[in-house]
Structure formats: structure tokens, C-alpha cells
């Protein structure tokens, strides 16, 4: 997703047989932020948890990676990436 001249994305990868997700901002400016929201219910109100990071040097930054897990009742955590550029915040869609 484009925000100003920066790109934000939700990324995933596997380590030790487990799946992790994190938020990434590229081609950003110093002071831009990237945030990862995750929760057990998709959509508004699902931001049970969040972490963020700020671009201090260079043009790329990411958040910590959070493990994708199944939860009671057969559900799963949902995730989205949000980025801030020049005072404008945009978020990706929630994904399982």
C-alpha cells in the first residue's frame, strides 16, 4: 500500500515450523512510523495489541515479528500493517 512516497506492507515468514508476521515500511523518510496491529477479532476494535517502530536512518524499517496462532474456538489472530507519512496514517486490510 502506498502512503506518500513510502510503501507499507504486511509480511510473513516461517521459522522453526511456525509462522510469524511483521509490518514493513520502505522508501520512507526519517520520522515516519510503521505499526503492526493484531488481535483475535478482525476489524474495528481488534487492536488488542500493537507495536511500532520509527525510521531513524535509512529509508526502511520493520516491527518485531508476532507469531500466528490458533485461538480457542477455532479462530486465529488477525493482523494489519499501518504506516504514518507526513501526518497521514493508512492501514492494510485485516488478514488471517
C-alpha positions as a Markdown table, in Angstrom:
| # | Residue | x | y | z |
|---|---|---|---|---|
| 1 | Unk | 0.0 | 0.0 | 0.0 |
| 2 | Unk | 1.4 | 3.4 | -0.9 |
| 3 | Unk | 1.4 | 6.3 | 1.5 |
| 4 | Unk | 3.1 | 9.4 | 0.1 |
| 5 | Unk | 6.3 | 8.2 | -1.5 |
| 6 | Unk | 6.5 | 5.3 | 1.0 |
| 7 | Unk | 5.2 | 1.7 | 0.8 |
| 8 | Unk | 3.8 | -0.2 | 3.7 |
| 9 | Unk | 3.2 | -4.0 | 3.8 |
| 10 | Unk | 2.4 | -6.9 | 6.0 |
| 11 | Unk | 5.0 | -9.6 | 5.7 |
| 12 | Unk | 5.1 | -13.2 | 6.8 |
| 13 | Unk | 7.7 | -15.9 | 7.2 |
| 14 | Unk | 8.4 | -19.2 | 8.8 |
| 15 | Unk | 11.0 | -20.1 | 11.4 |
| 16 | Unk | 11.2 | -23.3 | 13.3 |
| 17 | Unk | 8.0 | -24.6 | 11.7 |
| 18 | Unk | 6.0 | -21.6 | 13.0 |
| 19 | Unk | 4.6 | -18.6 | 11.0 |
| 20 | Unk | 5.3 | -15.0 | 12.0 |
| 21 | Unk | 4.0 | -11.7 | 10.7 |
| 22 | Unk | 5.5 | -8.2 | 10.8 |
| 23 | Unk | 4.9 | -4.8 | 9.3 |
| 24 | Unk | 7.4 | -3.1 | 6.9 |
| 25 | Unk | 7.8 | 0.4 | 5.5 |
| 26 | Unk | 10.1 | 1.1 | 2.6 |
| 27 | Unk | 11.2 | 4.3 | 0.8 |
| 28 | Unk | 10.2 | 6.2 | 3.9 |
| 29 | Unk | 11.6 | 9.4 | 5.4 |
| 30 | Unk | 13.2 | 9.9 | 8.8 |
| 31 | Unk | 10.4 | 10.2 | 11.4 |
| 32 | Unk | 7.9 | 8.0 | 9.5 |
| 33 | Unk | 6.4 | 5.2 | 11.6 |
| 34 | Unk | 5.3 | 1.6 | 10.9 |
| 35 | Unk | 2.9 | -0.2 | 13.2 |
| 36 | Unk | 1.6 | -3.8 | 13.5 |
| 37 | Unk | -1.9 | -4.3 | 14.9 |
| 38 | Unk | -3.1 | -7.8 | 15.9 |
| 39 | Unk | -6.0 | -9.3 | 17.7 |
| 40 | Unk | -8.4 | -12.2 | 18.0 |
| 41 | Unk | -11.4 | -10.4 | 16.3 |
| 42 | Unk | -11.0 | -8.9 | 12.8 |
| 43 | Unk | -12.0 | -5.3 | 12.1 |
| 44 | Unk | -12.6 | -2.3 | 14.3 |
| 45 | Unk | -11.9 | -3.0 | 17.9 |
| 46 | Unk | -9.5 | -5.8 | 17.1 |
| 47 | Unk | -6.4 | -3.8 | 18.0 |
| 48 | Unk | -5.9 | -5.8 | 21.2 |
| 49 | Unk | -2.2 | -5.4 | 20.7 |
| 50 | Unk | 0.1 | -3.2 | 18.7 |
| 51 | Unk | 3.8 | -2.5 | 18.3 |
| 52 | Unk | 5.5 | 0.2 | 16.2 |
| 53 | Unk | 8.9 | 1.4 | 15.1 |
| 54 | Unk | 10.2 | 4.7 | 13.7 |
| 55 | Unk | 12.6 | 5.3 | 10.8 |
| 56 | Unk | 15.6 | 6.9 | 12.4 |
| 57 | Unk | 18.1 | 6.5 | 9.5 |
| 58 | Unk | 17.9 | 5.0 | 6.0 |
| 59 | Unk | 14.5 | 4.5 | 4.4 |
| 60 | Unk | 13.3 | 1.1 | 5.5 |
| 61 | Unk | 12.0 | -0.1 | 8.9 |
| 62 | Unk | 10.1 | -3.0 | 10.3 |
| 63 | Unk | 8.3 | -4.0 | 13.5 |
| 64 | Unk | 9.0 | -7.1 | 15.6 |
| 65 | Unk | 7.5 | -10.3 | 14.3 |
| 66 | Unk | 4.5 | -11.8 | 16.0 |
| 67 | Unk | 3.6 | -15.5 | 15.8 |
| 68 | Unk | 0.4 | -16.5 | 14.0 |
| 69 | Unk | -1.5 | -18.8 | 16.3 |
| 70 | Unk | -4.9 | -20.6 | 16.5 |
| 71 | Unk | -7.0 | -19.5 | 19.4 |
| 72 | Unk | -9.8 | -21.2 | 21.4 |
| 73 | Unk | -13.0 | -21.8 | 19.4 |
| 74 | Unk | -11.1 | -22.5 | 16.1 |
| 75 | Unk | -10.3 | -18.8 | 15.4 |
| 76 | Unk | -6.9 | -17.2 | 14.8 |
| 77 | Unk | -5.1 | -14.0 | 15.3 |
| 78 | Unk | -5.6 | -11.3 | 12.6 |
| 79 | Unk | -3.1 | -8.7 | 11.6 |
| 80 | Unk | -2.7 | -5.5 | 9.7 |
| 81 | Unk | 0.2 | -3.0 | 9.0 |
| 82 | Unk | -0.3 | 0.7 | 9.4 |
| 83 | Unk | 2.1 | 3.4 | 8.3 |
| 84 | Unk | 2.4 | 7.2 | 9.0 |
| 85 | Unk | 3.9 | 9.6 | 6.5 |
| 86 | Unk | 3.7 | 13.3 | 6.8 |
| 87 | Unk | 0.9 | 13.1 | 9.3 |
| 88 | Unk | -1.3 | 10.7 | 7.3 |
| 89 | Unk | -1.9 | 7.2 | 8.6 |
| 90 | Unk | -3.0 | 4.3 | 6.3 |
| 91 | Unk | -3.6 | 0.7 | 7.1 |
| 92 | Unk | -3.7 | -2.5 | 5.1 |
| 93 | Unk | -6.8 | -4.8 | 5.3 |
| 94 | Unk | -7.0 | -7.2 | 8.2 |
| 95 | Unk | -5.7 | -10.6 | 7.2 |
| 96 | Unk | -5.7 | -14.0 | 9.0 |
